[in-house]
């Protein structure tokens, strides 16, 4: 099991990033959450099998078609998650 914290920078809000990430996470059987941040980034915690988390991180470097990802910051994280949700806090 691998758990990672992501901060995705670029044009990532208003381009359906969170919903697209939720769909991709569910497809890969990855748990966790995603939310917009006040500074215009998207933040996520992702947890699952190593290969699935790595695949979701690779997806986050591109995002949905309208996104323009400039960089993804990745750090280790902890916690236990069930399912994947979009947060609004």
DSSP file (Angstrom, degrees, kcal/mol; ACC not computed):
  #  RESIDUE AA STRUCTURE BP1 BP2  ACC     N-H-->O    O-->H-N    N-H-->O    O-->H-N    TCO  KAPPA ALPHA  PHI   PSI    X-CA   Y-CA   Z-CA
    1    1 A X              0   0    0      0, 0.0     2,-0.4     0, 0.0    48,-0.2   0.000 360.0 360.0 360.0 135.7    0.0    0.0    0.0
    2    2 A X  E     -A   48   0A   0     46,-2.8    46,-2.0     2,-0.0     2,-0.4  -0.983 360.0-168.7-127.6 136.3    1.3    3.5   -1.0
    3    3 A X  E     +A   47   0A   0     -2,-0.4    74,-1.7    74,-0.2     2,-0.4  -0.993  11.9 176.5-128.0 126.2   -0.1    6.8    0.2
    4    4 A X  E     -AB  46  76A   0     42,-2.6    42,-2.6    -2,-0.4     2,-0.5  -0.964  24.5-141.1-132.8 145.4    1.0   10.1   -1.4
    5    5 A X  E     -AB  45  75A   0     70,-3.6    70,-2.1    -2,-0.4     2,-0.4  -0.909  25.7-165.7-102.4 130.4    0.1   13.8   -1.0
    6    6 A X  E     -AB  44  74A   0     38,-3.5    38,-2.4    -2,-0.5     2,-0.4  -0.931  18.3-170.9-120.2 140.8    0.0   15.7   -4.3
    7    7 A X  E     -AB  43  73A   0     66,-1.9    66,-2.9    -2,-0.4     2,-0.5  -0.977  16.3-162.3-125.5 117.2   -0.1   19.5   -5.1
    8    8 A X  E     -AB  42  72A   0     34,-3.5    34,-2.1    -2,-0.4     2,-0.3  -0.881   7.4-166.7-107.4 124.1   -0.8   20.1   -8.7
    9    9 A X  E     + B   0  71A   0     62,-2.9    61,-2.9    -2,-0.5    62,-1.1  -0.778  41.7  52.6-113.1 152.8    0.0   23.5  -10.1
   10   10 A X  E    S- B   0  69A   0     -2,-0.3     2,-1.5    59,-0.3     3,-0.3  -0.921 108.8 -18.1 128.6-152.7   -0.9   25.2  -13.4
   11   11 A X  E    S+ B   0  68A   0     57,-2.2    57,-1.8    -2,-0.3    30,-0.1  -0.714  87.5 130.1 -88.7  89.4   -4.3   25.7  -15.0
   12   12 A X        +     0   0    0     -2,-1.5     2,-0.4    28,-0.5     5,-0.4   0.409  43.3  78.7-126.4  -2.9   -6.0   23.1  -13.0
   13   13 A X  S    S+     0   0    0     -3,-0.3    29,-0.1    27,-0.2    28,-0.0  -0.889  96.2  20.6-108.8 144.3   -9.2   24.7  -11.6
   14   14 A X  S    S+     0   0    0     -2,-0.4    -1,-0.2     1,-0.0    -3,-0.0   0.646 101.1  92.5  78.0  14.8  -12.3   25.2  -13.7
   15   15 A X  S    S-     0   0    0     -3,-0.3    51,-0.4    50,-0.0    52,-0.2   0.132 105.8-100.8-126.0  18.5  -11.2   22.5  -16.1
   16   16 A X  S  > S+     0   0    0     50,-0.1     4,-1.9     3,-0.0     5,-0.2   0.769  75.2 142.7  69.6  28.1  -13.0   19.5  -14.6
   17   17 A X  H  >  +     0   0    0     -5,-0.4     4,-2.7     2,-0.2     5,-0.2   0.944  65.8  48.0 -65.7 -49.2   -9.7   18.3  -12.9
   18   18 A X  H  > S+     0   0    0     -6,-0.2     4,-2.4     1,-0.2    -1,-0.2   0.925 114.8  44.0 -62.2 -46.2  -11.2   17.1   -9.6
   19   19 A X  H  > S+     0   0    0      2,-0.2     4,-2.3     1,-0.2    -1,-0.2   0.904 114.2  50.7 -66.2 -39.9  -14.0   15.1  -11.2
   20   20 A X  H  X S+     0   0    0     -4,-1.9     4,-2.4     1,-0.2    -1,-0.2   0.897 111.1  49.0 -63.4 -39.4  -11.7   13.6  -13.9
   21   21 A X  H  X S+     0   0    0     -4,-2.7     4,-3.0     2,-0.2    -2,-0.2   0.897 109.2  52.7 -67.3 -39.0   -9.3   12.6  -11.1
   22   22 A X  H  X S+     0   0    0     -4,-2.4     4,-2.4    -5,-0.2    -2,-0.2   0.931 110.8  47.0 -60.3 -45.1  -12.1   11.0   -9.1
   23   23 A X  H  X S+     0   0    0     -4,-2.3     4,-2.2     2,-0.2    -2,-0.2   0.923 114.3  46.8 -63.1 -44.9  -13.1    8.9  -12.2
   24   24 A X  H  X S+     0   0    0     -4,-2.4     4,-1.9     2,-0.2    -2,-0.2   0.900 111.5  51.8 -65.0 -41.2   -9.5    7.9  -12.9
   25   25 A X  H  X>S+     0   0    0     -4,-3.0     5,-2.9     1,-0.2     4,-0.6   0.921 110.5  47.9 -61.6 -44.1   -8.9    7.0   -9.2
   26   26 A X  H ><5S+     0   0    0     -4,-2.4     3,-0.8     1,-0.2    -1,-0.2   0.897 109.4  53.3 -64.4 -38.7  -12.0    4.8   -9.2
   27   27 A X  H 3<5S+     0   0    0     -4,-2.2    -1,-0.2     1,-0.2    -2,-0.2   0.875 114.9  41.5 -61.5 -36.9  -11.0    3.1  -12.4
   28   28 A X  H 3<5S-     0   0    0     -4,-1.9    -1,-0.2    -5,-0.1    -2,-0.2   0.440 113.0-118.0 -89.8  -1.3   -7.6    2.3  -10.8
   29   29 A X  T <<5 +     0   0    0     -3,-0.8     2,-0.4    -4,-0.6    20,-0.3   0.892  61.9 152.2  61.7  41.8   -9.1    1.4   -7.4
   30   30 A X      < -     0   0    0     -5,-2.9    -1,-0.2    -6,-0.1    18,-0.2  -0.863  30.6-152.2-102.3 137.1   -7.3    4.2   -5.7
   31   31 A X  E     +C   47   0A   0     16,-3.1    16,-2.6    -2,-0.4     2,-0.3  -0.572  44.3  73.5-101.1 167.6   -8.7    5.7   -2.5
   32   32 A X  E     -Cd  46  84A   0     51,-2.7    53,-1.8    14,-0.2     2,-0.3  -0.961  66.5 -80.3 135.2-148.1   -8.3    9.2   -1.1
   33   33 A X  E     -Cd  45  85A   0     12,-2.0    12,-2.0    -2,-0.3     2,-0.3  -0.971  20.1-154.7-154.4 163.9   -9.6   12.7   -1.9
   34   34 A X  E     +Cd  44  86A   0     51,-1.9    53,-3.3    -2,-0.3     2,-0.3  -0.992  18.4 166.0-143.1 145.3   -9.0   15.8   -4.1
   35   35 A X  E     -C   43   0A   0      8,-2.6     8,-3.0    -2,-0.3     2,-0.2  -0.990  35.4-108.0-154.2 158.1   -9.9   19.4   -3.6
   36   36 A X  E     -C   42   0A   0     51,-0.5     2,-0.3    -2,-0.3     6,-0.2  -0.572  33.1-143.5 -79.2 151.5   -9.2   22.9   -5.0
   37   37 A X    >   -     0   0    0      4,-2.4     3,-2.0    -2,-0.2     4,-0.0  -0.856  22.7-113.3-115.2 156.1   -6.9   25.2   -2.9
   38   38 A X  T 3  S+     0   0    0     -2,-0.3    -1,-0.1     1,-0.3    -2,-0.0   0.754 113.4  61.6 -59.2 -24.7   -7.3   29.0   -2.5
   39   39 A X  T 3  S-     0   0    0      1,-0.0    -1,-0.3     2,-0.0     3,-0.1   0.371 122.9 -99.4 -86.0   6.7   -4.0   29.6   -4.4
   40   40 A X  S <  S+     0   0    0     -3,-2.0   -28,-0.5     1,-0.3   -27,-0.2   0.438  86.3 116.3  94.8   0.3   -5.4   28.0   -7.6
   41   41 A X        -     0   0    0    -32,-0.1    -4,-2.4   -29,-0.1     2,-0.4  -0.356  61.8-124.4 -89.5 175.7   -3.7   24.6   -7.1
   42   42 A X  E     -AC   8  36A   0    -34,-2.1   -34,-3.5    -6,-0.2     2,-0.4  -0.987  23.1-160.7-119.8 136.0   -5.4   21.2   -6.7
   43   43 A X  E     +AC   7  35A   0     -8,-3.0    -8,-2.6    -2,-0.4     2,-0.3  -0.920  14.5 169.6-118.0 141.7   -4.4   19.1   -3.7
   44   44 A X  E     -AC   6  34A   0    -38,-2.4   -38,-3.5    -2,-0.4     2,-0.4  -0.994  27.3-152.0-148.5 152.8   -5.0   15.3   -3.3
   45   45 A X  E     -AC   5  33A   0    -12,-2.0   -12,-2.0    -2,-0.3     2,-0.4  -1.000  24.4-171.2-121.5 127.4   -4.1   12.4   -1.1
   46   46 A X  E     +AC   4  32A   0    -42,-2.6   -42,-2.6    -2,-0.4     2,-0.4  -0.950   6.3 179.9-125.2 140.4   -4.0    9.1   -3.0
   47   47 A X  E     +AC   3  31A   0    -16,-2.6   -16,-3.1    -2,-0.4     2,-0.3  -1.000  27.6  84.6-143.5 136.3   -3.7    5.6   -1.6
   48   48 A X  E    S-A    2   0A   0    -46,-2.0   -46,-2.8    -2,-0.4   -18,-0.1  -0.987  75.9 -14.3 167.9-164.0   -3.6    2.1   -3.1
   49   49 A X     >  -     0   0    0    -20,-0.3     4,-2.7    -2,-0.3     3,-0.3  -0.341  67.9-113.9 -61.1 146.1   -1.5   -0.5   -4.7
   50   50 A X  H  > S+     0   0    0      1,-0.2     4,-2.6     2,-0.2     5,-0.2   0.893 115.2  47.9 -52.3 -48.4    1.9    1.0   -5.7
   51   51 A X  H  > S+     0   0    0      1,-0.2     4,-1.9     2,-0.2    -1,-0.2   0.869 112.9  48.9 -64.7 -36.2    1.3    0.5   -9.4
   52   52 A X  H  > S+     0   0    0     -3,-0.3     4,-2.1     2,-0.2    -2,-0.2   0.915 112.6  46.8 -69.9 -43.5   -2.2    2.1   -9.2
   53   53 A X  H  X S+     0   0    0     -4,-2.7     4,-2.4     2,-0.2    -2,-0.2   0.914 112.2  51.0 -64.0 -42.6   -0.9    5.1   -7.3
   54   54 A X  H  X S+     0   0    0     -4,-2.6     4,-2.2    -5,-0.3    -1,-0.2   0.890 109.7  50.7 -61.6 -38.9    2.0    5.5   -9.7
   55   55 A X  H  X S+     0   0    0     -4,-1.9     4,-2.1     2,-0.2    -1,-0.2   0.890 110.5  48.8 -66.1 -39.3   -0.5    5.4  -12.6
   56   56 A X  H  X S+     0   0    0     -4,-2.1     4,-2.3     2,-0.2    -2,-0.2   0.883 110.4  51.1 -68.8 -37.5   -2.7    8.1  -11.0
   57   57 A X  H  X S+     0   0    0     -4,-2.4     4,-1.2     2,-0.2    -2,-0.2   0.909 109.1  50.9 -64.5 -41.2    0.3   10.3  -10.4
   58   58 A X  H  < S+     0   0    0     -4,-2.2     3,-0.5     1,-0.2     4,-0.4   0.913 110.5  49.6 -61.3 -41.7    1.3    9.9  -14.0
   59   59 A X  H >X S+     0   0    0     -4,-2.1     4,-3.7     1,-0.2     3,-1.9   0.906 104.8  58.6 -61.4 -41.9   -2.2   10.9  -15.0
   60   60 A X  H 3< S+     0   0    0     -4,-2.3    -1,-0.2     1,-0.3    -2,-0.2   0.758  94.3  64.9 -62.7 -25.4   -2.0   13.9  -12.7
   61   61 A X  T 3< S+     0   0    0     -4,-1.2    -1,-0.3    -3,-0.5    -2,-0.2   0.701 120.2  22.3 -69.8 -17.9    1.0   15.2  -14.6
   62   62 A X  T <4 S-     0   0    0     -3,-1.9     7,-0.4    -4,-0.4    -2,-0.2   0.739  90.5-179.1-111.3 -47.1   -1.3   15.6  -17.6
   63   63 A X     <  -     0   0    0     -4,-3.7    -2,-0.1    -5,-0.1   -46,-0.1  -0.209  47.3 -24.3  72.2-168.6   -4.8   15.9  -16.1
   64   64 A X  S >  S-     0   0    0    -52,-0.1     3,-1.6     1,-0.1   -47,-0.1  -0.214  78.8 -90.5 -71.9 168.8   -8.0   16.3  -18.3
   65   65 A X  T 3  S+     0   0    0      1,-0.3    -1,-0.1     3,-0.1   -50,-0.0   0.800 123.8  47.6 -54.0 -37.0   -7.8   17.8  -21.8
   66   66 A X  T 3  S+     0   0    0    -51,-0.4    -1,-0.3     2,-0.0     2,-0.1   0.605  92.9  98.6 -83.5 -10.0   -8.4   21.4  -20.7
   67   67 A X    <   -     0   0    0     -3,-1.6     2,-0.3   -52,-0.2   -55,-0.2  -0.409  55.3-160.4 -76.1 152.4   -5.8   21.4  -17.9
   68   68 A X  E     -B   11   0A   0    -57,-1.8   -57,-2.2    -2,-0.1     2,-0.4  -0.805  14.6-160.4-131.0  90.6   -2.3   22.7  -18.3
   69   69 A X  E     +B   10   0A   0     -7,-0.4   -59,-0.3    -2,-0.3     3,-0.1  -0.584  15.4 178.5 -78.2 125.1   -0.2   21.1  -15.5
   70   70 A X  E     -     0   0A   0    -61,-2.9     2,-0.3    -2,-0.4   -60,-0.2   0.843  65.6 -16.8 -91.6 -42.6    3.0   23.0  -14.8
   71   71 A X  E     -B    9   0A   0    -62,-1.1   -62,-2.9     2,-0.0     2,-0.5  -0.988  50.1-143.5-161.1 157.2    4.3   20.8  -11.9
   72   72 A X  E     -B    8   0A   0     -2,-0.3     2,-0.4   -64,-0.2   -64,-0.2  -0.986  13.8-153.7-127.3 119.3    3.2   18.2   -9.4
   73   73 A X  E     -B    7   0A   0    -66,-2.9   -66,-1.9    -2,-0.5     2,-0.4  -0.804  16.5-166.1 -91.0 133.2    4.7   18.2   -5.9
   74   74 A X  E     +B    6   0A   0     -2,-0.4     2,-0.3   -68,-0.2   -68,-0.2  -0.974  14.1 163.2-127.0 132.5    4.7   14.7   -4.3
   75   75 A X  E     -B    5   0A   0    -70,-2.1   -70,-3.6    -2,-0.4     2,-0.1  -0.975  42.4 -94.7-142.2 155.8    5.2   13.8   -0.7
   76   76 A X  E     -B    4   0A   0     -2,-0.3     2,-0.3   -72,-0.2   -72,-0.2  -0.376  46.2-179.4 -65.8 149.6    4.6   10.8    1.5
   77   77 A X        -     0   0    0    -74,-1.7     2,-0.3   -31,-0.1   -74,-0.2  -0.914  13.0-148.4-142.7 167.9    1.3   10.9    3.5
   78   78 A X        +     0   0    0     -2,-0.3     2,-0.2   -76,-0.1   -74,-0.0  -0.826  39.3  92.2-134.0 178.2   -0.5    8.7    5.9
   79   79 A X        -     0   0    0     -2,-0.3     2,-0.4     2,-0.0    -2,-0.1  -0.572  64.0 -93.6 122.9 171.0   -4.1    7.8    6.8
   80   80 A X        -     0   0    0     -2,-0.2     2,-0.3     2,-0.0   -48,-0.0  -0.994  40.2-173.1-125.9 129.8   -6.6    5.2    5.8
   81   81 A X        -     0   0    0     -2,-0.4     2,-0.4   -50,-0.0   -50,-0.1  -0.921  16.4-162.0-128.3 149.0   -9.1    6.0    3.1
   82   82 A X        -     0   0    0     -2,-0.3   -52,-0.0   -50,-0.1    -2,-0.0  -0.980  67.4 -15.8-130.1 117.3  -12.1    4.2    1.7
   83   83 A X  S    S-     0   0    0     -2,-0.4   -51,-2.7   -58,-0.1     2,-0.4  -0.144  83.5 -86.4  77.7 178.6  -13.3    5.3   -1.7
   84   84 A X  E     -d   32   0A   0    -53,-0.3     2,-0.3    -3,-0.1   -51,-0.2  -0.994  46.2-178.7-130.2 129.2  -12.3    8.5   -3.5
   85   85 A X  E     -d   33   0A   0    -53,-1.8   -51,-1.9    -2,-0.4     2,-0.5  -0.928  29.7-124.4-132.6 153.1  -14.1   11.9   -2.9
   86   86 A X  E     -d   34   0A   0     -2,-0.3     2,-0.3   -53,-0.2   -51,-0.2  -0.827  32.5-154.6 -88.2 126.9  -14.0   15.4   -4.0
   87   87 A X        -     0   0    0    -53,-3.3   -51,-0.5    -2,-0.5   -69,-0.0  -0.762  16.9-167.7-102.7 151.4  -13.7   17.7   -1.0
   88   88 A X              0   0    0     -2,-0.3    -1,-0.1   -53,-0.1   -53,-0.1   0.283 360.0 360.0-118.4   7.9  -14.9   21.3   -1.0
   89   89 A X              0   0    0    -52,-0.0    -1,-0.1     0, 0.0   -54,-0.1   0.450 360.0 360.0 -88.8 360.0  -13.2   22.5    2.2
